[in-house]
C-alpha cells in the first residue's frame, strides 16, 4: 500500500510538510521529485532528495508571498543587464527595516534608522552602509556593525 503524496492543501504549514517528508516512501519521494524537477533524482540518497524537495517547496511557497524578495531580485537583474556588473551584496546581520539603532559616542546620542531598501538614515541623510555612518561620527574607519553593537563580542 502506498501513501498518498501530501499537497499544500492537505498540510497546514510548510514546516509540517517538511517534517512529514521523513515518513514518505522512496517511491513517493521520487514521484514528488519528478513533479518538481521533471526528471528522476540524480542520486539514490534519501537525505539529499528530502532536502532538495523541501528547498524547492520553500522556493515555490515563498515566491508567492515574499514580494520584496522578488522585487529586489528584479532590480539586481535589471542592474546586471544595464551595467554588466552587480553591486556587492551585504553580508552579515542587517536589522529589520524600521529598526532604530542607538549609539552614544563621546557623550552624544546618535540614532540611525534602517530603511526598507537596505540603506540607513542618519542626521537627515541616507547612507548605503553603517560603516560610512560610523566614519561620519568618529572621523576614523570603523566596522559599522561593530560600532552599533550588531556583532557579538569575541571571548577573551
N, C-alpha and C positions, 0 to 999 in steps of 0.2 A: 504494500500500500504506500503510495507516495503522498506526501503532504502538499497542499496547495501552496503556490507561491504567494506570499502576502503582498498586497498592494498598499499604496499610501492611504486609500480609502478604508482599508480594514485595520490599519495600525494607527494608533493615536499620535505618536510622536516619532521623530527621526531617531532619537536615542533608543526608543523601544524597538524600532525596526532594525537598527544596527545590532543591538543586543540579541535579537532573535535570530540573527544570521547563524549563530553557533548551533542552533537547533535544526537548521536546514540540512537536507540530504545533499550529497555531492551532485546528484542529477539535477536537483532544483537550483543549486548554485550555478551549474553550467548553463542551465536554461536562462537564468537571470543574466549571466554574463553575455550570452548570445543576444538577448534582448537589448542590453545596454550598449554593447560594443560591436555587434554584428559579426562576431567570429567566435571560435572556440577559445577557451582560456589558453594563454601561451605556455603555461606550466600546470602541472597537476599538484600544486601546492595549495592546500585548503586555506591556510592563513593568508597567503598572498591574494587569492581570489576574494576572500571575505573583505580584506582591507580595500581592495580596488573597487569592489561593488559598493561598499559603504561610502567611499570617497566620491564615486560617481553619483550616488543618490544625493549626497550633500551638494555637489555641484549643481545638479538639476533643481533641487529644492530651493537653495539659497539664491540661485539666479533669478528665481521668481520673486523673491522677497527683498533682496538687498539691492535696490535701485542705485544707491550711491556707489556701490562697488562697480556696477555695470557702467555708470556714467564716468567714473574715474578711469576705468579701462578704455572706454571710448576716447576720452581726452588723450590718454597716452598713445593710443593707436594713431589718432589724428596728428599728434606731435611727431611721432616716428615717421609718418608718411610725409609730413611737411618739411621736416628738418633732416631726416635721416639718422637722428640720434635721439636718445631719451635722457631726460634729466635723471640724476641718480635718485633712487627711492630711499626714503628714510629707513633706517634700521633702528631696532630697539623699541622702547616704550614711547608711544605718543598718547598723551591723555585724551580722553573723550572730548569732543567739541563742546564748548561751553564751560569747560573746567577753568577755574581761575587759579593761577599759580602765584604764590606769595613768597617773597624773599626780603628779609631785612638785611641790608648791606650798608655798612658804615653809618648805622643809625637811621637810615632812610628806608621806608617801606616801598617795595617795587611790586606792582601787580601786572601779571601777563594773562591775557585771555586767549584760550585755544579756540581757533576759528574752525568752522565746518570743513573748509577746503584744505586743512592741514597746516595752515600758516598760523602766525601768532601776532597778537596786537599788544603793543606796549607803548604807553605815552602817546596815544593817538596815531601811531604809525604801525604799519604791518611789516612783519619780518618773516622770511622763509624758514628760519631756524632759531632755536633757543640759544645757540652759541653766539649768534650775532647780537642778540639782546644782552647776553652776559658780557660780551665785549663792550657794548654800549654803556653798560652800567659800571663796569670795573676799569675799562681802559686797557685791559690785557686779555690775552687769549684764555678762554675758559671752555670747558665742555659744558654746554648749556644744560643738558640733563643732570650733570653732576651739580652744577651751580644751583639749580632749582630743586635738588633733592630727589630726583627721579631714579637715580641709580642707587643700588644697595651699597652700603659701605663694605669694604673688604675686612676680613678678620685680621687682627694684628697678632 
